[in-house]
Every structure is written in structure tokens, then in C-alpha cells.
Amino acid sequence: MIPKPKKKVSKTALRNKCDVLASRYYRALTPYCELNGLDRIACSGSLSWAHIFTRSIIHMNPAHGAKLPRTVRTEPMYLTPEQVGALAEAAGPYELMILTLAFTGLRFGELAALKVGRFDPVRKRLSVAESVTEVGSQLVWTTPKTHQTRSVPVPGQIAMAIEDSCMGKLPDHLIFTSPLGKTLRLNNWRKNVFDPAVKTTGLVGLRPHDLRHTAASLAIRSGAHVKVVQQMLGHASAAMTLDVYAGLFEDDLDSVAERLDSLTPCQVPVPA
């Protein structure tokens, strides 16, 4: 039997309680999912129903057999280096953060979780080992999406700027923070920093995740191999990278032909 509530609660109080419980449940899922190689979000629903069945609260899954709607992928926006520069300038004190997102391909949660000790100024590398996400009103710290640490290259000028920003900080201090020195929250950052910068530059429809797409496009334009782009972005496989950015690699075919042309003999015999 499910215990009856002792008193009525407001919708707001109930929503807040659900947020807290969801946050705790989300954190509790992490060790199980990492052990079994599962995605937290994908398995959370089935695990919760399994828990309900085990406790004999209900005896059948009402969602069993339901067909999920087809996922519609939003068309990504790819910025030019000049557009990235304009957006970064419009972001004021968060200029370096915009540049880092657009030239490294980090997810927002990965960048928000970056600590000083995971930046190597000599090799110009960022070690991505954590991610932080806002669930309800709680900050949830987890491993990256693929549950694997990766090393991400940083362009020289950006690396120098990050090194300067780390001066005087301890290894466990965050590299990028809110104005009060707290952990960045996506919704607040987008409302106060990103969206106003987008409006200033006229980049209508741009989302924070498009900076990750931009990093991929710039890497591909520079001649990066698909496996390098995969490692940089932290995709589970090169097939996933190709699935998302196949069109960009097709655009690169012309440059491949041009490079191959430079390797051909000076005089190609013409058939009689």
C-alpha cells in the first residue's frame, strides 16, 4: 500500500519536491549505468518502472508497447571565424568562454566543470573528465556523456588566455565561473550572456550547442580526420561523427581532389 499524504501541499511545493527526488534518483543511477555501460537518461525510465514492479505497487507497465515519436534533429548553425569573433566580443567578460566553446567543441556542462588542474598549458590540452548539469534547482556532477576522459586540443592564443585566467587559482578551482565565482548554470548564462550577444550580432536562432557544431566544422575545414574530430568531440564512435557531420566531410572532397592533383605527374598522357 502507498501511504496517503498527511496533508495537502501546493503545486509549487510538490514540483520542488519532485525536482529534489529526481535529482537524487539521477545521481543514484550513475554508478549502475557506468558499471553496465548504459546511458543514464535512456535507462532511467525502465529502471524506475522495474523498481515499481518489484515493490508490487502496480503489476503492469502502462507505457509498454507505446511508440515514441521520431526524433527531429534541429538543423545546426555553423559560424565562420569572423562570426565567432563578433559573438565573443559581444559577450563582454565571457569572450574567452565563447571562444573556447567554439574552437574546442566542449559541451557546456563539460566546460562549466573544467578545473585548473585539468589544463596543460605546455601541451595546450584540456582534460575533460567531469560534467555538471542543472536538474531542477540542483547541480548534478557526473562523468562526460560517454563516461570517458578525453584530451582536447586548444588553439595557441586561446590556451595563453586560459593560462592567464588561471593565475592565482588552485588546481581544484573552476576555470570558468559566474560573476560571483560560482558554478555556471546554462539557463542563467544563456539568459544573461549568450542570448543578448546573439541579439547584438544578429545571429538569429543561434543556440549554445551550435558553438560545438561550429568547432566541428572548423576542425573539418582545417583538414582534421574523422577520428580526430570524434576524439575532440567525445563521440562514442566515428560513425556517430559521420552521421552528424557527413555533409561537412562531403564538402571537403573538393580539397582532397586538389591535393591529389598536386601529386599526379606533370604530364598525364592523353589517349589517342
C-alpha positions in Angstrom: 0.0 0.0 0.0 1.2 3.5 -0.8 0.9 5.7 2.3 -1.5 8.6 2.0 -0.2 12.1 2.4 -0.7 13.6 5.8 -1.8 17.0 4.4 -2.4 18.8 1.1 0.6 20.5 -0.5 0.7 23.3 -3.1 1.6 22.6 -6.7 4.8 24.6 -6.3 5.8 22.6 -3.2 5.0 19.3 -5.0 7.0 20.4 -8.0 10.0 21.4 -5.9 9.8 18.0 -4.0 9.7 16.2 -7.4 12.8 18.1 -8.6 14.8 17.1 -5.5 13.7 13.5 -5.7 14.6 13.4 -9.4 18.0 14.9 -8.7 18.7 12.2 -6.1 17.5 9.5 -8.4 19.6 10.8 -11.2 22.7 10.7 -9.1 21.9 7.2 -7.8 21.6 5.9 -11.4 25.2 7.0 -12.3 27.2 4.1 -10.7 24.7 1.5 -12.1 24.9 2.9 -15.6 28.6 3.3 -15.6 29.0 -0.3 -14.5 26.8 -1.6 -17.2 27.7 0.8 -20.0 24.3 2.4 -20.1 23.1 5.9 -20.7 21.5 7.4 -17.5 18.7 9.1 -19.4 17.9 6.1 -21.6 17.7 3.7 -18.7 16.1 5.9 -16.0 12.6 5.2 -17.2 13.0 1.4 -17.4 14.7 1.3 -14.0 12.0 3.3 -12.3 9.3 1.0 -13.7 11.4 -2.0 -12.7 11.5 -0.6 -9.1 7.7 -0.1 -9.1 7.1 -3.7 -10.3 9.5 -5.1 -7.7 7.7 -3.3 -4.9 4.4 -4.6 -6.4 2.9 -1.1 -6.5 1.4 -1.9 -9.9 1.5 -5.1 -11.9 1.9 -3.9 -15.5 3.7 -1.2 -17.3 1.1 1.2 -18.8 3.7 2.5 -21.3 4.6 -0.9 -22.6 4.4 -1.1 -26.4 3.9 2.7 -26.8 5.7 4.1 -29.8 7.9 7.1 -29.2 7.7 9.9 -31.7 10.5 10.2 -34.2 13.3 12.4 -33.0 13.6 15.6 -35.1 17.1 16.8 -35.3 17.4 20.6 -35.3 19.4 21.9 -38.2 22.8 23.1 -36.8 24.2 26.5 -37.4 27.9 26.8 -38.4 29.6 30.1 -37.7 32.6 31.5 -39.5 35.6 32.5 -37.5 34.6 36.2 -38.0 31.1 35.5 -36.6 32.6 33.7 -33.7 34.9 36.7 -33.0 31.9 39.1 -33.2 29.8 36.9 -30.8 32.7 36.6 -28.4 33.3 40.4 -28.3 29.6 41.0 -27.7 29.7 38.6 -24.7 32.0 41.0 -22.8 33.7 39.3 -19.9 32.7 35.9 -21.3 34.6 36.4 -24.5 37.1 33.7 -23.7 34.4 31.3 -22.8 32.7 31.7 -26.2 36.0 31.3 -28.0 36.7 28.1 -26.0 33.4 26.6 -26.8 33.6 27.5 -30.5 37.2 26.2 -31.0 37.3 23.1 -28.8 33.8 21.7 -29.2 33.2 21.1 -25.4 29.7 20.7 -24.2 28.5 23.4 -21.9 28.4 21.1 -18.9 32.0 19.9 -19.6 33.3 23.5 -19.8 31.4 24.5 -16.7 33.1 21.6 -14.8 36.6 22.4 -16.0 39.1 22.8 -13.2 42.5 24.5 -13.3 44.4 21.2 -12.7 43.0 19.7 -15.9 44.5 22.3 -18.1 48.0 21.6 -19.5 49.5 24.9 -20.8 52.6 23.2 -22.2 50.8 20.7 -24.4 47.8 23.1 -24.8 45.3 20.4 -23.8 42.1 20.3 -21.7 41.4 17.1 -19.9 37.6 16.5 -19.9 36.7 14.2 -17.0 33.6 15.8 -15.5 30.4 17.4 -16.5 27.9 19.4 -14.4 24.2 19.8 -15.3 21.4 21.6 -13.7 18.5 19.3 -12.8 15.6 21.2 -11.4 17.4 23.6 -9.0 20.2 21.1 -8.2 23.7 20.9 -9.8 24.5 17.3 -10.7 28.1 16.3 -11.2 28.8 13.3 -13.4 31.3 11.9 -15.9 31.1 13.1 -19.5 28.4 11.8 -21.8 30.4 8.8 -23.0 31.8 8.2 -19.4 35.4 8.5 -20.8 38.0 11.1 -20.1 39.4 12.7 -23.2 42.1 15.2 -24.1 41.0 18.2 -26.2 43.5 20.4 -28.1 43.3 24.2 -27.6 44.4 26.8 -30.2 47.6 28.6 -29.0 46.1 32.1 -28.4 43.1 30.7 -26.5 45.5 28.5 -24.5 47.5 31.5 -23.5 44.4 33.4 -22.4 43.2 30.4 -20.4 46.6 30.2 -18.7 46.4 33.9 -17.8 42.9 33.4 -16.4 44.1 30.6 -14.2 46.8 32.7 -12.5 46.4 32.7 -8.7 43.9 29.8 -8.7 44.3 26.4 -7.1 44.2 23.2 -9.1 40.7 22.3 -7.9 39.3 25.8 -8.7 36.9 26.2 -11.7 38.4 27.9 -14.8 35.1 29.5 -15.8 32.6 30.7 -13.2 29.7 33.0 -12.7 30.2 36.7 -11.7 30.1 35.5 -8.1 32.6 32.8 -8.6 30.0 30.0 -8.5 29.4 27.1 -10.9 27.9 28.3 -14.2 24.3 27.3 -14.9 23.2 27.1 -18.5 19.8 28.8 -18.2 21.2 31.8 -16.3 24.2 32.1 -18.6 22.1 31.9 -21.7 19.6 34.5 -20.5 22.2 36.9 -19.2 25.1 36.5 -21.6 24.5 34.3 -24.7 21.1 35.5 -25.9 22.0 39.2 -25.6 25.2 38.6 -27.5 23.3 36.7 -30.2 20.8 39.6 -30.5 23.7 42.1 -30.7 25.3 40.2 -33.6 22.1 39.4 -35.4 22.8 35.6 -35.4 19.1 34.8 -35.1 18.3 31.3 -33.9 21.8 30.5 -32.6 21.9 28.1 -29.7 24.8 27.4 -27.3 25.2 23.9 -28.7 25.8 25.5 -32.2 29.2 26.5 -30.9 30.0 22.8 -30.6 28.8 22.3 -34.2 31.0 25.3 -35.2 34.1 23.7 -33.6 33.5 20.5 -35.6 33.0 22.4 -38.9 36.2 24.5 -38.3 38.2 21.3 -37.5 36.9 19.6 -40.6 37.7 22.7 -42.7 41.3 22.6 -41.3 41.7 19.1 -42.6 41.1 17.1 -39.4 40.4 13.3 -39.9 37.1 12.0 -38.8 38.7 10.0 -35.9 40.4 13.2 -34.7 37.0 15.1 -34.7 35.4 12.1 -32.9 38.0 12.2 -30.1 37.8 16.0 -29.9 34.0 16.0 -29.5 33.9 12.9 -27.3 31.6 10.9 -29.6 31.2 7.2 -28.9 32.2 6.3 -32.4 33.4 7.8 -35.7 30.1 6.6 -37.2 28.3 9.0 -34.9 30.5 11.8 -36.0 29.9 11.0 -39.7 26.2 10.7 -39.1 26.0 14.3 -37.7 28.6 15.9 -39.9 28.6 13.9 -43.1 27.7 16.9 -45.2 30.8 18.8 -44.0 33.1 15.9 -45.0 31.5 15.8 -48.4 32.3 19.5 -48.9 35.9 18.5 -48.1 36.1 16.2 -51.1 37.0 19.1 -53.5 40.0 20.0 -51.4 41.1 16.3 -51.4 40.9 16.3 -55.2 43.0 19.4 -55.3 45.7 17.9 -53.1 45.7 14.7 -55.1 46.1 16.7 -58.3 49.3 18.1 -56.9 50.7 14.6 -56.6 49.9 13.5 -60.2 52.7 13.5 -62.9 53.3 16.8 -64.6 52.2 15.4 -67.9 49.3 13.0 -68.0 49.2 11.0 -71.3 46.1 11.8 -73.3 44.5 8.8 -75.1 44.8 8.8 -78.8 
